[in-house]
Amino acid sequence: MRVTLLGTGTSTGIPVIGCTCRVCTSTDSRDRRLRCSAFVEVDGVNLVIDTGPDFRQQALANNIGRVDAVLFTHHHFDHVVGLDDLRPFCFDTNEPISCYARENTVAVLDRMFPYIFRDGSYPGVPNLELRTVSEPFFVHSRYDPEHVVEVVPIPVDHGDLPMFGYRIGNFAYLTDTNHVPDDSLNRLGGLDVLVLDALRDRPHPTHYTIDEAVEVAARIGAAETWLVHMTHSVLHEETDARLPEGVHLAYDSLVLDVAPSS
């Protein structure tokens, strides 16, 4: 499995428009953060996790040529508004791109994009299908149905919003959360790689702080944990240097190789 973190920043992106703080003006490329998204290549199946406002730029920068399905964590603007940029991935096959999400997110996407999911009124509308999920499910390649991968939704909370993280083999992706219920923690044993929300040092009502994320990472016990969704109060070099062994600050276009499940 190969995982590319397309974006690792919070909803404003970094640098923040008009800001001259030390992170927004940093010359370290790791301090430039697009909105959170990931690309997972596993067993001949290509999965995107979330399509935020930077998705087109991310797809071009990381040479994404094929998408078989999208896994949506939740329906906040910075995770879904780039959905229409899936259109070019529909040009070379009539097979639709399935968009998997929790029921509440499916309902919002249906309202946000009626020209795609209801009336097909827009010329060249992307061929997408909304799919509500709550239990583990299988995703097939749109080009070769023999290639299939199992995806396990992981219920987490983003403040008072119930949403999903996802586990694929020995990899799990948990963005935008400040609470992982015990039942979900029990589904996260034996991970090689965990990607986990860590907004900043100062407390926030809907995101883990960096210290809180480190504590959760210790409970989950993945071989490696990579922190994402950081604000412009987090200077990469400084923050990464104080993290414990096995926990790292992620950055855009970071590639993670994950061993296959045994």
C-alpha positions in Angstrom: 0.0 0.0 0.0 1.2 3.5 -0.9 -0.4 6.5 0.8 0.2 10.1 -0.3 -0.9 12.9 2.0 -2.1 15.4 -0.5 -2.8 18.1 2.1 -2.1 18.4 5.8 -3.5 21.8 6.8 -6.5 23.2 8.5 -9.5 24.8 6.8 -7.8 28.1 5.8 -4.8 26.4 4.3 -1.2 27.7 5.1 -0.1 30.4 4.5 -3.3 32.1 5.6 -4.4 34.9 3.3 -3.0 38.2 4.5 -1.0 36.7 7.4 2.6 37.6 8.0 3.3 35.3 11.0 6.5 33.2 11.2 4.7 30.1 9.8 2.9 31.8 6.9 6.2 33.5 5.9 8.4 30.4 6.5 10.7 29.3 3.8 10.4 25.6 4.9 8.2 23.9 2.3 6.8 21.7 5.1 5.1 24.8 6.5 3.0 25.2 3.3 -0.1 23.2 3.9 -3.1 22.6 1.5 -6.4 21.4 2.9 -6.5 17.8 4.2 -6.8 15.0 1.7 -5.1 11.7 1.0 -4.5 9.3 -1.9 -4.3 5.5 -1.2 -3.1 3.0 -3.8 -3.7 -0.5 -2.6 -4.1 -3.8 -4.5 -4.8 -2.2 -7.8 -7.5 0.2 -6.4 -7.0 4.0 -6.1 -8.9 5.7 -3.3 -9.1 9.4 -2.5 -10.0 10.5 1.0 -11.9 13.8 0.9 -11.9 16.3 -2.0 -11.3 19.8 -0.5 -10.9 23.1 -2.3 -7.3 22.3 -3.3 -8.1 18.9 -4.8 -7.4 19.8 -8.4 -4.0 21.3 -7.5 -3.2 18.3 -5.4 -4.1 15.8 -8.1 -1.9 17.6 -10.6 1.1 18.0 -8.2 1.0 14.3 -7.3 0.4 12.9 -10.8 -2.9 11.2 -9.9 -4.2 9.6 -13.1 -7.0 7.4 -11.9 -9.5 7.4 -9.1 -11.7 4.4 -8.4 -13.6 5.7 -5.4 -13.8 8.5 -2.8 -14.1 8.1 0.9 -15.6 11.2 2.6 -14.9 11.7 6.3 -17.5 14.4 6.8 -19.3 17.2 5.0 -17.4 20.4 6.1 -16.5 22.7 3.2 -12.8 22.1 3.4 -13.3 18.4 2.8 -15.9 18.2 0.1 -16.1 21.4 -2.1 -13.6 20.1 -4.7 -15.8 17.2 -5.6 -16.6 18.5 -9.1 -12.9 18.2 -9.9 -13.3 14.5 -10.1 -14.8 15.1 -13.6 -11.6 14.3 -15.6 -11.4 10.9 -14.0 -14.7 10.0 -15.6 -13.6 10.7 -19.2 -12.0 7.3 -20.0 -14.6 4.8 -18.6 -18.4 4.7 -18.2 -18.0 3.2 -14.7 -19.1 5.7 -12.0 -16.9 6.8 -9.2 -18.5 5.7 -6.0 -18.5 8.3 -3.2 -18.8 6.5 0.2 -19.8 8.4 3.4 -21.8 8.3 6.5 -25.6 8.9 6.2 -25.4 12.5 7.4 -22.7 13.4 4.9 -24.5 11.7 2.0 -27.5 13.9 2.8 -25.5 17.1 2.7 -23.6 16.2 -0.5 -26.9 15.4 -2.2 -28.1 18.9 -1.3 -24.8 20.7 -2.1 -24.4 19.1 -5.6 -28.0 18.5 -7.0 -26.7 18.9 -10.6 -24.6 15.8 -10.0 -26.7 13.6 -7.8 -30.3 14.6 -8.7 -31.1 16.2 -12.1 -27.9 15.8 -14.2 -28.6 19.3 -15.6 -25.0 20.4 -15.9 -23.3 19.5 -19.3 -20.5 17.0 -18.7 -21.6 16.3 -15.2 -19.2 13.9 -13.4 -20.4 10.3 -13.2 -20.5 9.9 -9.4 -22.7 7.7 -7.2 -23.3 8.4 -3.5 -23.1 5.3 -1.3 -24.2 5.4 2.4 -22.0 3.1 4.5 -21.9 2.1 8.2 -20.1 -1.2 8.2 -17.0 -2.5 6.4 -17.4 -2.5 2.7 -15.5 -3.5 -0.5 -14.3 -1.2 -3.2 -13.6 -2.6 -6.7 -11.4 -1.1 -9.4 -13.5 0.7 -12.1 -11.1 -0.8 -14.7 -10.7 -4.4 -13.4 -13.3 -5.7 -10.9 -10.8 -8.5 -10.0 -9.0 -5.8 -7.9 -10.8 -5.2 -4.7 -10.0 -3.8 -1.3 -11.9 -3.8 2.1 -12.5 -0.5 3.8 -13.5 -0.3 7.5 -15.3 2.9 8.6 -14.2 4.1 12.0 -16.8 6.3 13.9 -15.3 9.3 15.5 -16.6 12.7 16.8 -15.8 16.1 15.5 -17.3 18.1 18.4 -21.0 17.3 18.1 -20.7 16.0 14.5 -20.5 12.2 14.1 -18.2 11.3 11.2 -15.9 8.6 9.9 -12.2 7.9 9.8 -11.2 4.9 7.7 -9.0 1.8 8.1 -7.6 0.0 5.1 -5.4 -2.9 6.0 -2.7 -1.7 8.4 -3.4 2.0 7.7 -5.9 4.3 9.4 -6.8 7.9 8.7 -8.5 9.9 11.4 -8.8 13.6 10.6 -11.0 16.3 12.2 -11.7 14.7 15.5 -11.5 15.4 19.2 -12.9 12.0 20.4 -12.3 8.4 19.3 -14.8 6.2 21.2 -13.7 3.0 22.8 -15.4 0.8 20.3 -13.5 2.6 17.5 -10.2 2.3 19.4 -10.8 -1.4 19.5 -10.9 -1.5 15.7 -7.5 0.2 15.4 -5.2 -2.5 16.8 -2.1 -3.6 14.9 -1.7 -0.6 12.7 1.6 0.1 10.9 0.6 3.7 10.0 -1.9 6.1 11.7 -2.7 9.6 10.4 -4.3 11.6 13.2 -5.8 15.1 13.7 -3.7 17.5 15.7 -4.7 21.1 15.2 -2.4 23.1 17.4 -1.2 23.4 21.0 -4.1 25.6 22.3 -7.3 23.7 23.1 -10.1 23.6 20.5 -13.7 22.4 20.9 -13.7 20.0 17.9 -10.0 19.1 17.2 -7.3 17.3 19.2 -4.4 19.5 20.4 -1.0 18.1 19.6 -0.5 16.8 23.2 -4.0 15.2 23.1 -3.1 13.5 19.7 0.1 12.2 21.2 -1.9 10.6 24.0 -4.4 9.0 21.7 -1.5 7.8 19.5 0.0 6.1 22.5 -3.3 4.3 23.2 -3.7 3.1 19.6 -0.1 2.0 19.4 0.6 2.2 15.7 4.2 1.7 14.6 4.1 5.2 13.1 1.7 8.1 13.7 1.6 11.2 11.5 -0.2 14.3 12.6 -2.3 16.4 10.2 -4.7 19.3 10.0 -2.3 21.8 11.6 -2.9 25.6 11.8 -0.4 28.4 11.2 0.6 28.4 14.9 2.5 25.1 14.2 6.1 25.6 12.9 7.1 22.2 11.4 10.7 22.0 12.4 10.1 23.2 16.0 7.1 21.1 16.7 8.4 17.9 15.0 11.5 18.1 17.2 9.6 17.7 20.4 7.4 14.8 19.4 8.0 11.4 21.0 9.5 8.5 19.1 7.1 7.1 16.5 5.1 10.3 16.2 5.8 12.8 13.5 4.4 16.0 12.0 3.2 15.2 8.5 3.6 17.5 5.5 2.1 17.8 2.0 3.0 15.2 -0.6 4.5 12.9 2.1 4.5 9.3 0.8 4.0 6.5 3.3 4.6 2.9 2.3 2.5 0.5 4.4 3.2 -3.2 4.5 0.3 -5.5 3.4 -1.9 -7.1 6.0 -0.8 -10.5 7.2 
